[in-house]
Each structure stands twice: as C-alpha cells, then as structure tokens.
Amino acid sequence: QQQQQQQQQQQEPNNTTTNTNTLSNMVERLSPSSGSGITNLLSEVGPGCTSNLHTLRTTLAQFTNPHGNSNANNNNNNHRGSNVGGGGGGGKILMTEMLMAHLLHFFSEKGTRKKDDTSTNSSSGIGINPHQQFGTKRLDWNLNTVADLLHEFSHLKWDHVARCLDFEGMRLLDSLHFRALLHLYECGAKTPFPYEVMVTGSGNSIVNMSMGSPMIIVWNNLEGQLSFIAHALGVSSNVFTFPLSEEEQLDAGVYQETNIHGHPVAGTNPKCLNPRGWASWDAIQALLEINDANIKAGAGANTSKALKQQIHETFLAGLLTCPEIMLCAFIRAYVNPNPQQFKRKDLGGQFRSDIMRELMQLFFKPNINASVGPSGGNGTTSSNTSVSPSKIKAAMNRLWKISAKSVVATCEESWKGSSPAGVTENPQMKRAVMEHILKIMVCLPKVEGSSKNNPNVNSGALEQCLELTKVSDFHVALAMIANDHDLYPLKNFLDSKMKNKATTASAGPVVEEQFLLHLFTFIGRYYQFATDDNNNNNNNNNTNRRQETN
C-alpha cells in the first residue's frame, strides 16, 4: 500500500505536466491565421477574458504567440504584432487581417447575446454607439474592453479586414450584432465600414463580367452577405449610410412616412428605417445577384431554399414600408440604365419580374386584396386602394419627371392586364382600373401651357397622357371616363382626333380611320354595360353628357 501511494504521488505531477503539454501543443498547432480556431478557444475561456484590457491582451498573446516570440512580426509579414506585451508566453499578439475579421464577428456576436445565448431583442433599447457602455449586467462579454484593444491595431489593412469577413459561418444574427460589428470595426480602422465591400464582396468572390467591366461581386458566403445587406437596410442612415448618386437621392426623397394603407407610422406599424438603402441600385442589384447565384448553386437544397426565403423576406420589408422608393428605383434603372450600375438585362430573372408585378399591383391597380410580396409573401393589404394617396402622389410625381412615356405605358399595361387572356372580360374591373388611373393623372404635376380645354381643372398631365398615348382602346377609354368626371371634355377630344388628318391626298385620312376604328370597337364592346352616372345627382349634366357622347 505504501508503494502504491508513493507511485500515485509520483504520477500526479507527471499528469499535470502531461495536461499542460497537451494544452500547449494544441495552442501551438493553431496558426494565428486560423481565426475559427482562436475564436473557439476564446469561447471555451469564456467572457472572463474581456474583464479588463490586460487579461484580454494576455489571452490573445497566449493563443496567437505561445512561444512568446517578440520578433515574430519580422519573421512573417502576415503576422503583425501588437506593441503590447502579452502574458503567459510573454510575447506580442500576432494578428492578421483574417484573424481580426473572425474576432470582430465573434466578439460582436457574443457581446450582444443574453446570458442564455439567445438573441437579444432589437427593440430593447440597447444601442451600439461610441458612447455606449457595452459591459452591462445583462451581457457577460465586455465589448468596451475589446474596443479599447482594437485601437492598438490601426496598422492593419482594414479594408482587407472588411473583405476577410467573407468566411464560412459568418452571419449577422440581428441588428444589434450588425451595429456592434460596425462599431468595433470603426474603433480599429478609424473609418466607417466600407460600403463597397458589402456589395462587391471579397477578393476571392465570384466576379461576373459583362461589357468588359466587373459587375457586382457576390460573396462566397452568400448567407453572410445577405445578412449584412438586410441589416444595413434595417437600421437608420445614422448607423449605416448608403452613398447615393444625385438621381438616387431624388428617389429616396419620395418616401412618405405612412404605411401602405395611409395611416401614420406609429406603434407596431412598419417604418422604413433607411430610405437611402432602398434607393441604392447597388444594394438592390447585389440582392438580385445573390438570388441568381443561389439559383445557380442548386435549387432544391435546404440551404438554397432557406436563402431564397431570406431574400424574399428582405424585399418584402421594402414592399411593405417604402414601395414608392422601390418603384422609382426599379423603373429608373430600366428606363435610364447607368452602364456602371446596370450590367445585364436578365438580372434577377423571374424574381425581379415578380417584384415589378407586385409594385404594379400596389400603384396601378385598385381594390387589391391580395398578398403583398414576391411569389406570395406573408404581408396582406385590404385597403380600397393598394397604397396610400400620399405614396401614390409622391411616386408618380417622381416617375413623371423620370419618364412620362413610361408612366403612360405602365397605365396602359395595367388597363390591358385587367382582362388577362383566356379570362372573361370584366367591364366593371376595367372601369375601376381606369378610375384609378385617372387618380394618378390628377396628382401628376401640371404641364406648362396645358388645360386649354378646361381651365378650371388641372388636367395638364391628362392632356399630355392622351397626346403621348398612341391611338388604342385605352386611348378612347381614358377620354370617355375622364369626361364622366368632368376632367376632360369629350367633344374637344373627338374634334381634335377627327381633325388630325393626313397632309397628302395619296396618304388619305389614315389617322382618322384608325381613330374611328378604335372608337367604334370600344363602343361596340362596352355600350351594353353603360349606365347612368348614379354618383352625380345633376340629371341635367348626365343628360347633356350622354347627348354629347351620342
């Protein structure tokens, strides 16, 4: 028994030495460039390593420079050391841009989680800013300590640090995580996070080429890039600012702080926190590129389906809060494409078409009680009009300045689309659509020298619309229903068209014949549905209007 006790006493220090050597060997095998390995060790150590600056320095020095080599920075240019002494190994903290990217993601996540590691509530009032005390009682990890240490690494190439965030597993969990990462980055870089990285990706990302110039670049980690853009769109411009061109600034200026039903944004009603983001075609294009890359990666995979749903939810947030900005951005990009912003016509494919169809439904169709969102989103609207009058007016005023012809063409397509091919025509629906189009015309800016036919009504845009529109059934229907609302005298419209004859005898009255063809086609199709104007109590006016039409 005595011999056994002596043997146990001799083995105990040996076991301790063995354990120490094992830990040392494990640390030695971890290269400073292996960011995931270092963060795994930090996670095992726990939040105590951020209790104060000295402890954090010591811990990182032990993990990144276990031999205490003070000259490691000279031996390897990729390992840049902090000029502070570490504990344990006694050397510098060996830091690379890749490791720093991992640390930024790790600490910003840990510092914004509750003690049970569940996500904090973004509405809890915890803000991330240079004056915010991160180390609260609710949060174990002290981000103030981390921020203090990052000031000592200004020598790193921080633009490369930003691009190194494109690593597997990087994903921003919520707006607090996003805001904390931005703040920590700025503490080290002394400049805001570069917007270009968010939409152009890392140096190893996929580069799409078109017309000899690089397009938007998607990250290797599509989910990480999407989470970055989505949270940037979900915070105010004071937290993340999207740089805009002059035209994009005008698009952002149409935002009306009401929900799609016209109610003031308050309480639980959705509000667009960053209108500048949805006016940025770079951001929109990046989202569409991520969607395309996800499809190419293999539809049907679980990750592909999940990412697709996240992309849809991101666009749905824009449709529910600032559709007027999205409408202007999408139409302007296609009407007046900037070669540096719009690289290929098939961008977004069917998904982009779905978004445009939703925008058309919201602004150019009445009484839409349908799901809002690409391919059947989760939001719904049951208003008498698709969006509030203030949003319609703001968007149409902007679009009219971008391209009046596009507004007219879209109105005509909306009217034609109210009776899809193969579906029995619904005259009541077609009239309702035209009534809605007239509301659009009324809110458009008055054109100089207009309203000659009816000086008491601001019908300038309506007159211009009739002039821009080629002769068609839509042309005739617009004039007919405008006359019903005393917005444009039908007699003047008929006279102007009948006088528009060809100038040569050989050509004949081509324009007149075309107009008469559409006029009688319209009457033959809709005369049976004509009724008295029950909304107008002045029977004399109704009689005069019918006689005038006859």
Stockholm file with secondary structure:
# STOCKHOLM 1.0

chainA/1-550         QQQQQQQQQQQEPNNTTTNTNTLSNMVERLSPSSGSGITNLLSEVGPGCTSNLHTLRTTLAQFTNPHGNSNANNNNNNHRGSNVGGGGGGGKILMTEMLMAHLLHFFSEKGTRKKDDTSTNSSSGIGINPHQQFGTKRLDWNLNTVADLLHEFSHLKWDHVARCLDFEGMRLLDSLHFRALLHLYECGAKTPFPYEVMVTGSGNSIVNMSMGSPMIIVWNNLEGQLSFIAHALGVSSNVFTFPLSEEEQLDAGVYQETNIHGHPVAGTNPKCLNPRGWASWDAIQALLEINDANIKAGAGANTSKALKQQIHETFLAGLLTCPEIMLCAFIRAYVNPNPQQFKRKDLGGQFRSDIMRELMQLFFKPNINASVGPSGGNGTTSSNTSVSPSKIKAAMNRLWKISAKSVVATCEESWKGSSPAGVTENPQMKRAVMEHILKIMVCLPKVEGSSKNNPNVNSGALEQCLELTKVSDFHVALAMIANDHDLYPLKNFLDSKMKNKATTASAGPVVEEQFLLHLFTFIGRYYQFATDDNNNNNNNNNTNRRQETN
#=GR chainA/1-550 SS CHHHHHHHHHHHHHHHHHHHHHHHHHHHHSCTTCHHHHHHHHHHHCGGGGSSHHHHHHHHHHHHCTTCCTTHHHHCTTCEECSSCCSTTCSCCEECHHHHHHHHHHHHHHTTBCTTSCBCCTTSCCCCSTTCCCCCTTCSSCHHHHHHHHGGGTTSCHHHHHHTTCCTTCCCCSHHHHHHHHHHHHHHHSSCCCHHHHHHCCTTSEEEEETTEEEEEECSSHHHHHHHHHHHHTSCTTTSCCCCCHHHHHHHTTCCSBCTTSCBCCTTSCCCSCHHHHHCHHHHHHHHHHHHHHHHHHTTSHHHHHHHHHHHHHHHHHHHHCHHHHHHHHHHHHHSCCTTTCCCTTTTHHHHHHHHHHHHHHHHCBSCCSEESTTTCSEECCCSBSSCHHHHHHHHHHHHHHCHHHHHHHHHHHHHHTSCTTSCCCHHHHHHHHHHHHHHHHHSCCCTTCCSSCTTSCCHHHHHHHHHSCSSHHHHHHHHHHHHTTSSCHHHHHHHHHTCCCSSTTTCSHHHHHHHHHHHHHHHHHGGGCCCCTTCCCHHHHHHHHHHHC
#=GC SS_cons         CHHHHHHHHHHHHHHHHHHHHHHHHHHHHSCTTCHHHHHHHHHHHCGGGGSSHHHHHHHHHHHHCTTCCTTHHHHCTTCEECSSCCSTTCSCCEECHHHHHHHHHHHHHHTTBCTTSCBCCTTSCCCCSTTCCCCCTTCSSCHHHHHHHHGGGTTSCHHHHHHTTCCTTCCCCSHHHHHHHHHHHHHHHSSCCCHHHHHHCCTTSEEEEETTEEEEEECSSHHHHHHHHHHHHTSCTTTSCCCCCHHHHHHHTTCCSBCTTSCBCCTTSCCCSCHHHHHCHHHHHHHHHHHHHHHHHHTTSHHHHHHHHHHHHHHHHHHHHCHHHHHHHHHHHHHSCCTTTCCCTTTTHHHHHHHHHHHHHHHHCBSCCSEESTTTCSEECCCSBSSCHHHHHHHHHHHHHHCHHHHHHHHHHHHHHTSCTTSCCCHHHHHHHHHHHHHHHHHSCCCTTCCSSCTTSCCHHHHHHHHHSCSSHHHHHHHHHHHHTTSSCHHHHHHHHHTCCCSSTTTCSHHHHHHHHHHHHHHHHHGGGCCCCTTCCCHHHHHHHHHHHC
//
